[in-house]
Amino acid sequence: MNGVNLGRTENLMKIVSFTGKSGTGKSYQATHIAQSRGIDAIIDDGLLIYKGQIVAGTSAKKCASKAAAMRTALFNYEDHRNEVISALVRYQPDTLMIIGTSDKMTNIIASQLGLHEPDERIYIEQVTTEEERALAAHHRIDEGQHVIPAPVGQLRRDFAGYFMNPLKMFWDKAIGNAVADRSDKDDETTQTDRTVVRPQFSYFGTFSISEQVIRDIIKIAAEKYSDHLVIVDRLSNGKTQNMSVTIDVRALKDPETVDCCIAFQNDVFDAIVNMTAFTVDSVNVRISDIAHDIEDLHSRKLH
């Protein structure tokens, strides 16, 4: 194998494999197993996760086809493989868990990365019940849900599929709370250290969201800035990925108004990102009109 040489790092590293059939809940269980056994690094579907953070690799769940996903999971791409090997040299984990569907798969991954075969093997049947595996299979097969054992914040920037936990957050939490405070939800996501996604290759169709929902999110976000701005019009590009939103506002002629517009812009971005399953490229706030006082500010109704 060409590329980076692990050298001394490989010889000192304990390797544990965690295997089970596809859809039996391995990625979901991986975080708990790693924490309980003191395993500080995980290889899962092309990613190297070190102490709960993605440090190298590309998720196979980002791929548009199952064939590409398998090649990614097996580190068949040289640049991808060398990136992960370099990270293993840099971080030097004491114990590495390799997740796969069979002993053969975990052996291949170890070989691709220049590692020895696993020192210990753990099987999904040892850590879950038959009922738990059946439930995991239902979520995978019937709902297209896949789990990545990492916080959603690390995946949102370039994941190609859909995030399912944030969509659930939209239905479970009041819009006002989601707009008002983002920090608590970020903490919850980080504590679970898992993100439920639907990859492109699942072919379970696409998610959509009403334009009115986006309008309502913007309207609620604007309420706390009502002393400085009023929404005149809103427009999104209608995309569920790479969404771009433009908001025209009537603004009060006041030194604080620009800061309010920037804060409003950030609130709208955070609210849409955290309350929907979609990736937002940009939120733009345009001042289309200036009001000289509060009465003048509210004299024009929202379109």
Order of alpha helices (4+ residues) and beta strands (2+ residues): alpha-beta-alpha-beta-beta-beta-alpha-alpha-beta-alpha-beta-alpha-alpha-beta-alpha-beta-alpha-alpha-alpha-beta-alpha-beta-beta-alpha-beta-alpha
